[in-house]
Amino acid sequence: MWNIATAVYYKAQGKPWRLATARPGVCYVGLVYHRKDYTTESSTACCAAQMFLDTGDGVVIRGNFGPWYSPQSKQLHLNQEEAKDLLTRVLETYRELHGQTLSEVFLHYRSRINDEEYHGFIRCPTGRQTRSNTNTSGRRLQTLPRRQIP
């Protein structure tokens, strides 16, 4: 029943996935990884950023394949340069689509952002933009205080 109701709502020009609390000029970015080969100890994976906008539109920006998986920690993390590049591409895509810069970016991760990724994100050219960084890990939610915004 949910699928039918959602399809009808969408056909009537509604956007059922639109975030009710999203504000103009704010972008919510979910960072996800996909490992190339789960059958071996290969560390090759791809990171993608999915932008969720106040309009309900979404854009997926595919990052590069690289050695993001660590068999020791069993976690996926970008290096500093890739983190900077991916967030820069998110900001540029938003500017191309909307003709203005973002006022805030919220990054949503399944794991904690490590120091190398953090330093890559704060190296991103932002102009006047402010960014908040949100990590989600299980039931725990962490947000950087305003004075520490990257």
C-alpha positions, 0 to 999 in steps of 0.5 A: 500500500505504501508503494502505491500511495508514494507513487500516486503522491509523486505523480501528483508532483509531490516529493515524498522524500522531502525533508520537512525540516530542511531550510533553504541554503542548507544541504544534507550530505550522506556519505556512503561507501561501496567495496569493489570486492567483498570476497577478498581482503581487497581495500578498494572501495568507492565513496559517494556523496548524496545531497539532500536539498530543501526542495526534495531534490537529491544528487549523487556525486560519485567519488573515486575508487581507492584503498579506503577499506582497512582490514585491520579496523574494518572501517572505510575512510577517505584520505585527506585529498579525496575528502577535500575533493568530494566535498568541493564537488558537492559545493560546486554542484550545488552552486551550479544547480542553484546559482548560490553558495550553501550556508550550511552543510551537514555531513552524515556518516555511519562511522566516525570521521577520522582526523585525515578526513576531517582535515580534508573537509576543513581544507575545502574552499568554502568562501563565506559558507559555514559547515556543521559536521554530524556523525552517526554511529549506532544510536549515538549522535555527535555534533561539533559545537559552533565554535569548532565548525570546520 
